[in-house]
Amino acid sequence: MTAPDHGGESAPADADRFVVAIHRTESELEFVVRVPSDIDSGWRNPTTFQQLVEQRTWERLEQEATLRAIVASTEPGETVTLGAITLTPDGTVIDHSLASPVEGDET
């Protein structure tokens, strides 16, 4: 997958980069959002922006295949990083480096 090209322009000042991962427990797969310490103040509700990060991630990765690959290649207690996604508070994806383990990336 290719990230959007912004013609060499830098990301908007209100954009933040979130690292996303899947943590496997004994009975569940948990979507994990690593939030930057210097997050823009435009992100008012932590639950809302974490849901938005998850939604935008699955718009770019095949969710079922990704989760199946994680179950097949990990043990409970392990976490697989899928990459990072840069968003503005309105939900615009500025950039991403998301990759599924299905696509051959290291976990």
Secondary structure by P-SEA (a helix, b strand, c coil): ccccccccccccccbbbbbbbbbbcccbbbbbbbcccccccccccaaaaaaaaaaaaaaccaaaaaaaaaaacccccbbbbcbbbbbcccccccccccccccccccc
